[in-house]
Amino acid sequence: MLIARWIFLLLGVAAVVSFAMYIGTGQVRFRHYGLVIVKWAVFAGLAFFAVLILERLAILV
């Protein structure tokens, strides 16, 4: 659980930094990096919650 929190925190910080760099420099590559990081953060969140749901289902069976 702690590792997942750190991963989400670091992905969020990395995305914010990428978007701030895009705003500061105007270079499109930083926006692209930010969007890729957000995509992976959403994927990691869905995977994390899927594991939690499967764990709950396994306990019920």
C-alpha positions, -999 to +999 in steps of 0.1 A: +000+000+000+028+024+009+046+016-024+015+024-044+011+057-026+046+067-034+042+057-070+010+078-074+027+107-056+058+106-079+038+102-110+016+132-100+047+153-093+063+143-125+032+152-145+029+186-128+066+193-135+062+183-171+031+206-176+049+234-158+079+230-181+055+231-211+039+263-198+073+278-191+091+269-224+062+263-248+079+231-261+053+205-271+075+176-260+069+185-223+032+184-228+036+150-245+056+137-215+030+150-191+002+133-210+021+100-211+028+102-174-009+109-167-019+079-189+004+056-169-008+070-136-044+062-146-034+027-157-015+022-124-046+034-105-069+010-123-045-019-118-042-011-081-079-010-076-084-041-096-060-059-073-079-046-043-113-058-057-099-092-066-084-095-031-119-088-016-135-113-039-109-140-029-117-134+008-154-139+002-150-172-016 
